């Protein structure tokens, strides 16, 4: 297993996103993660980009559970508010039946 270094906000958000799929954690592969500091005049936080790959014959159903209502979802993450989250790219019907997702989010430190 390769451990990816990520901020506590990114790790907590990723766990919350993966819980939405309602499958074993090892069914969804993290292919990319990037977080950058973000700030406005009154707030600080991070922008996150996650690349996910869901293999298997039921990948489309798993992706649907993960993505449906994601933009309106309420996440409970200690010390963080998810200000914005969206699926920015989804590729279905890959040669092996997998689904590839790109998710972007903004977390604000509270």
C-alpha positions as CSV (number, residue, x, y, z in Angstrom):
1,X,0.0,0.0,0.0
2,X,1.3,3.4,-0.9
3,X,0.4,6.2,1.6
4,X,-0.3,9.6,0.1
5,X,0.6,12.7,2.1
6,X,-2.4,15.0,2.3
7,X,-3.7,17.6,4.7
8,X,-6.2,16.6,7.5
9,X,-8.9,18.5,5.7
10,X,-8.3,16.6,2.4
11,X,-8.2,13.2,4.2
12,X,-11.4,13.9,6.1
13,X,-13.2,15.1,3.0
14,X,-12.0,12.1,1.0
15,X,-13.3,9.7,3.7
16,X,-16.7,11.5,3.7
17,X,-17.0,11.4,-0.1
18,X,-16.1,7.6,-0.2
19,X,-18.7,6.9,2.5
20,X,-21.4,8.1,0.1
21,X,-20.7,5.2,-2.3
22,X,-21.7,2.6,0.3
23,X,-19.1,0.1,-0.8
24,X,-15.9,-1.3,0.7
25,X,-13.2,1.4,0.8
26,X,-10.8,-0.7,-1.4
27,X,-13.4,-0.7,-4.3
28,X,-12.6,3.0,-5.1
29,X,-9.1,3.8,-6.1
30,X,-7.5,7.2,-5.5
31,X,-5.6,8.0,-8.6
32,X,-4.8,11.7,-8.0
33,X,-5.0,14.1,-5.1
34,X,-3.9,17.8,-5.0
35,X,-4.7,20.4,-2.3
36,X,-3.6,24.0,-2.4
37,X,-4.0,26.7,0.2
38,X,-6.8,29.2,-0.4
39,X,-7.8,32.5,1.2
40,X,-10.1,35.4,0.9
41,X,-10.1,38.6,2.9
42,X,-11.9,37.0,5.8
43,X,-11.5,33.2,5.4
44,X,-8.8,30.6,4.9
45,X,-9.1,27.0,3.6
46,X,-7.9,24.7,0.8
47,X,-8.9,23.8,-2.7
48,X,-8.9,20.0,-3.3
49,X,-8.8,17.9,-6.5
50,X,-9.4,14.2,-6.3
51,X,-9.1,11.7,-9.1
52,X,-11.0,8.4,-8.4
53,X,-11.4,5.2,-10.4
54,X,-14.1,2.7,-9.7
55,X,-13.5,-0.7,-11.3
56,X,-15.9,-3.6,-11.7
57,X,-19.1,-4.5,-13.4
58,X,-21.2,-2.4,-11.1
59,X,-19.0,0.7,-11.3
60,X,-21.7,2.9,-12.8
61,X,-24.0,2.2,-9.9
62,X,-21.3,2.9,-7.4
63,X,-20.4,6.2,-9.1
64,X,-24.1,7.2,-9.2
65,X,-24.4,6.7,-5.4
66,X,-21.2,8.7,-4.9
67,X,-22.2,11.6,-7.2
68,X,-25.9,11.9,-6.9
69,X,-26.6,15.0,-4.8
70,X,-23.0,15.6,-4.1
71,X,-23.1,19.4,-4.7
72,X,-25.9,19.7,-2.1
73,X,-24.5,17.2,0.4
74,X,-23.8,18.3,4.0
75,X,-20.5,17.0,5.3
76,X,-19.6,16.8,8.9
77,X,-15.8,17.4,9.1
78,X,-14.4,18.7,12.4
79,X,-13.0,22.2,12.0
80,X,-14.0,22.4,8.3
81,X,-16.9,23.6,6.2
82,X,-17.3,22.3,2.7
83,X,-18.1,25.5,0.9
84,X,-18.2,24.0,-2.6
85,X,-17.9,20.5,-4.2
86,X,-18.6,19.2,-7.7
87,X,-17.9,16.4,-10.0
88,X,-16.0,18.1,-12.8
89,X,-15.3,15.1,-15.0
90,X,-16.8,11.6,-15.3
91,X,-15.7,9.0,-17.8
92,X,-17.9,5.9,-18.0
93,X,-17.7,2.8,-20.1
94,X,-13.9,2.5,-20.0
95,X,-12.5,-0.7,-21.7
96,X,-12.5,-2.6,-18.4
97,X,-15.9,-1.4,-17.3
98,X,-14.5,1.1,-14.8
99,X,-15.7,4.7,-14.2
100,X,-13.2,7.5,-13.7
101,X,-14.2,10.6,-11.7
102,X,-12.7,14.0,-11.0
103,X,-14.0,15.9,-8.0
104,X,-13.1,19.4,-6.9
105,X,-13.9,21.0,-3.6
106,X,-13.3,24.0,-1.4
107,X,-13.0,23.6,2.4
108,X,-13.0,26.6,4.8
109,X,-11.4,26.4,8.2
110,X,-13.9,27.3,11.0
